[in-house]
């Protein structure tokens, strides 16, 4: 997998860019507290991951306005059913890829999926749990479906959902008990 963050050593190669682009790269790198080289590597890796996941697999990226219109049209009475069906599909797909479902496997897939779709989905460690927070600007139905889908997937995998919050048009969160190691 491109940029999987595994133990494989990075390979160095030279790249030529226009002086104007280098100036912008240096400015952005400084703002991000990165070296221009590490920012350049991140940009290339992010592009390759996008190309691989979106184009090679045939995924379609929908604009925010399309997603908002689609999710606002969903009957709220159907959200529980949608989230259960979606969670079962997600868990089944991850099982076929990984062979097993664990807390860490689910977390890795959820974080990677959101990162690959350029969605903000952060894991914030708590004392005995992890808080997952997503910031978006789609709609309340999106918040509720996403939150319940992830919660259902964790529950299917035998994890304990401590709290769910989806009463917002622009964010949702869920807290999952971290399994003892």
Rosetta blueprint (number, residue, H / E / L):
1 X L
2 X L
3 X L
4 X L
5 X L
6 X L
7 X L
8 X L
9 X L
10 X L
11 X L
12 X L
13 X L
14 X L
15 X L
16 X L
17 X L
18 X L
19 X H
20 X H
21 X H
22 X H
23 X H
24 X H
25 X H
26 X H
27 X H
28 X H
29 X H
30 X H
31 X H
32 X L
33 X L
34 X L
35 X L
36 X H
37 X H
38 X H
39 X H
40 X H
41 X H
42 X H
43 X H
44 X H
45 X H
46 X H
47 X H
48 X H
49 X H
50 X H
51 X H
52 X H
53 X H
54 X H
55 X H
56 X H
57 X L
58 X L
59 X L
60 X L
61 X L
62 X L
63 X L
64 X H
65 X H
66 X H
67 X H
68 X H
69 X H
70 X H
71 X H
72 X H
73 X L
74 X L
75 X L
76 X H
77 X H
78 X H
79 X H
80 X H
81 X H
82 X H
83 X H
84 X H
85 X H
86 X H
87 X H
88 X H
89 X H
90 X H
91 X H
92 X H
93 X H
94 X H
95 X H
96 X H
97 X H
98 X H
99 X L
100 X L
101 X L
102 X L
103 X H
104 X H
105 X H
106 X H
107 X H
108 X H
109 X H
110 X H
111 X H
112 X H
113 X H
114 X H
115 X H
116 X H
117 X L
118 X L
119 X L
120 X E
121 X E
122 X E
123 X E
124 X E
125 X E
126 X L
127 X L
128 X L
129 X E
130 X E
131 X E
132 X E
133 X E
134 X E
135 X E
136 X L
137 X L
138 X L
139 X L
140 X H
141 X H
142 X H
143 X H
144 X H
145 X H
146 X H
147 X H
148 X H
149 X H
150 X H
151 X H
152 X H
153 X H
154 X H
155 X H
156 X H
157 X L
158 X L
159 X L
160 X L
161 X E
162 X E
163 X E
164 X E
165 X E
166 X L
167 X L
168 X L
169 X L
170 X L
171 X E
172 X E
173 X E
174 X E
175 X E
176 X E
177 X E
178 X L
179 X L
180 X L
181 X L
